[in-house]
Amino acid sequence: MLRRSGLIFLAVISLFSVILLAACEAAPKGSGEWYFARAYQYALNGDYRDAVTSYTDAIKVEPLLSKAYVNRAASYVLLKEYDLAIADCDKALSQDQNLPLAYINRASADNGLTNYDQAIQDCDKAITLDYNLPQAYINRADAYYYEGNMGDSIADCDEALEIDPSLPDGYYHRALAYQALGKNDQAIADYVQFISLSKDNNLIQNAQLQINKLTNPGPTTTNH
């Protein structure tokens, strides 16, 4: 089974775009919303450590700014600081139990810690709150994959792609599951689709490597 190669990154990065930035940009300088907007921009630029710092500043000014905890958790996941991410999601959910992104980000952290059953439970909760968030299905597909449940992993990728057919994550995760099942033609097709949509050079290279392996298998040997 292929190990995780940037899958957590895929499962979280688009979550930053869910929070609307326009309203924050007009906030007074030094306010929680102002720090939040700055942190948001750092995250979009891939400056996750600076994003954490600015989200922390936002929380200092507005301790009940739950979305700052949610987004700081996403940055922590991308920095592979999973325990801190979980703590932030817990804090956000202590303020409001109806935050689907908090459950999704906590599931990402739990996947990073190989707590797959917990990740599945959090994704289930997120989907109950909002069934139109494809990343909930992607995170659950990731957990199912590492539990060896390829059928449910593929089904969740199908659900995610039903919501957003242009989502690279769905094709990549589904390709992994197809490959694990030996369904090479389907895996190749999904890797090709992923390459056409993704901007992640590392994962594009890995997808191309998998295509090469599937189309040019090594020689086989026999004892007979």
C-alpha positions in Angstrom: 0.0 0.0 0.0 1.3 3.4 -0.9 2.2 5.6 2.0 0.8 9.0 2.5 2.6 11.4 0.1 1.2 14.9 0.8 -2.4 13.6 1.1 -2.9 15.6 4.3 -1.9 18.7 2.4 -4.4 17.9 -0.3 -7.1 17.3 2.2 -6.7 20.6 3.9 -5.4 23.3 1.7 -8.7 24.2 -0.1 -10.3 24.7 3.3 -8.6 28.1 3.6 -10.7 29.4 0.7 -14.0 28.5 2.5 -13.8 31.6 4.8 -14.6 34.7 2.8 -11.7 37.2 3.0 -13.4 40.3 1.6 -15.2 41.2 4.8 -12.0 40.8 6.8 -9.9 43.1 4.7 -12.0 46.1 5.8 -11.6 45.4 9.5 -9.8 48.0 11.7 -6.1 47.4 12.0 -5.2 45.4 15.1 -8.6 43.9 15.4 -9.2 40.1 15.5 -10.6 40.2 12.0 -7.6 42.1 10.7 -5.2 39.6 12.1 -7.4 36.8 10.7 -7.3 38.3 7.3 -3.5 38.6 7.4 -3.1 35.0 8.6 -5.5 33.9 5.9 -3.3 35.5 3.2 -0.1 33.9 4.7 -1.8 30.5 4.5 -2.9 31.0 0.9 0.8 31.9 0.1 2.0 28.7 1.9 3.5 30.6 4.8 2.0 28.4 7.4 4.2 29.4 10.3 3.5 33.1 9.8 -0.2 32.1 9.5 -0.1 30.4 12.9 1.5 33.6 14.4 -1.2 35.8 13.0 -4.1 33.5 13.9 -2.6 33.5 17.4 -2.7 37.3 17.4 -6.3 37.2 16.3 -7.2 34.9 19.1 -5.4 37.1 21.7 -7.6 40.0 20.6 -10.7 37.9 20.2 -10.5 34.7 22.3 -14.0 33.6 21.0 -13.1 33.9 17.3 -13.7 30.3 16.6 -12.8 30.4 12.9 -9.3 31.5 13.9 -8.9 28.2 15.9 -10.3 26.3 12.9 -7.9 27.9 10.4 -4.9 27.7 12.8 -5.6 24.0 13.1 -5.4 23.7 9.3 -2.0 25.4 9.4 -0.8 23.1 12.2 -1.9 20.1 10.1 0.1 21.3 7.2 3.1 21.8 9.5 2.5 18.2 10.8 1.9 19.5 14.3 -1.2 17.3 14.7 -1.7 17.4 18.4 -1.8 21.2 18.3 -4.3 21.0 15.4 -6.5 18.7 17.4 -6.4 21.1 20.5 -7.5 24.0 18.3 -10.4 22.0 16.8 -11.4 21.0 20.3 -11.3 24.6 21.4 -13.4 25.8 18.4 -15.9 23.0 19.0 -16.2 23.9 22.7 -17.4 27.3 21.5 -19.7 25.9 18.8 -20.4 22.2 18.1 -21.8 23.0 14.7 -18.5 23.8 12.8 -18.1 21.2 10.0 -14.6 22.6 9.2 -13.4 21.9 12.7 -14.4 18.3 12.4 -12.8 18.1 9.0 -9.5 19.6 10.2 -9.5 17.4 13.3 -10.0 14.4 11.0 -7.0 15.5 9.0 -4.9 15.6 12.1 -6.2 12.2 13.2 -5.3 10.7 9.9 -1.8 12.2 10.3 -1.6 10.4 13.7 -3.1 7.2 12.2 -6.2 7.5 14.4 -8.4 6.4 11.5 -11.5 5.4 13.4 -11.6 8.9 15.0 -11.1 10.5 11.7 -14.0 8.6 10.2 -16.2 9.7 13.1 -15.3 13.3 12.7 -16.0 13.1 8.9 -19.4 11.5 9.6 -20.2 14.5 11.9 -19.0 17.0 9.3 -21.2 15.4 6.6 -24.2 15.4 8.9 -23.7 19.1 9.4 -23.0 19.9 5.7 -23.0 17.1 3.1 -21.7 19.4 0.4 -18.2 19.8 1.7 -16.1 17.4 -0.5 -13.1 17.5 1.8 -15.1 15.6 4.5 -15.4 12.7 2.0 -11.8 13.0 1.0 -10.6 12.8 4.6 -12.8 9.8 5.2 -11.6 8.2 2.0 -8.1 8.7 3.2 -8.9 6.9 6.5 -10.7 4.1 4.8 -7.8 3.6 2.5 -5.3 3.2 5.3 -7.7 0.8 7.1 -7.7 -1.3 3.9 -11.3 -0.5 3.0 -10.9 0.3 -0.6 -14.5 0.0 -1.6 -15.7 2.7 0.9 -12.6 4.8 0.0 -13.6 4.8 -3.7 -17.3 5.5 -2.8 -16.3 8.6 -0.8 -14.1 9.8 -3.7 -17.1 9.4 -5.9 -19.2 11.5 -3.5 -16.5 14.2 -3.4 -16.3 14.3 -7.2 -20.0 14.4 -7.5 -19.9 17.7 -5.5 -16.8 19.0 -7.3 -15.7 17.2 -10.5 -12.6 19.4 -10.8 -11.2 18.4 -7.4 -7.8 16.9 -7.9 -7.9 15.2 -4.5 -10.7 13.0 -5.5 -8.9 11.5 -8.5 -5.7 11.0 -6.6 -7.2 9.2 -3.7 -9.4 7.1 -5.9 -6.4 6.2 -8.1 -4.6 5.0 -5.0 -7.6 2.8 -4.0 -8.0 1.4 -7.5 -4.3 0.6 -7.6 -4.5 -1.2 -4.3 -7.3 -3.3 -5.8 -5.3 -4.1 -8.9 -7.7 -2.1 -11.1 -4.9 -0.6 -13.1 -6.8 0.9 -16.0 -9.1 2.9 -13.6 -6.1 3.9 -11.5 -4.2 5.2 -14.6 -7.2 7.1 -15.8 -7.6 8.8 -12.4 -3.9 9.6 -12.2 -4.0 11.2 -15.6 -7.0 13.3 -14.6 -5.3 14.3 -11.4 -2.2 15.5 -13.3 -4.4 17.6 -15.6 -6.0 19.4 -12.7 -3.3 19.6 -10.0 -0.7 22.3 -9.3 1.2 20.2 -6.8 4.4 19.3 -8.5 5.5 16.7 -6.0 2.2 14.8 -6.3 2.2 15.2 -10.0 5.6 13.5 -10.1 4.4 10.8 -7.9 1.3 10.2 -10.0 3.4 10.0 -13.1 5.7 7.5 -11.3 2.7 5.3 -10.5 1.5 5.5 -14.1 4.9 4.4 -15.3 4.9 1.5 -12.8 1.4 0.4 -13.9 2.1 0.7 -17.6 5.6 -0.8 -17.5 5.6 -3.5 -14.9 8.9 -5.1 -14.0 9.9 -8.6 -15.3 8.4 -11.6 -13.5 10.2 -14.7 -12.5 9.2 -18.3 -11.9 10.6 -21.3 -10.1 9.4 -23.7 -12.8 
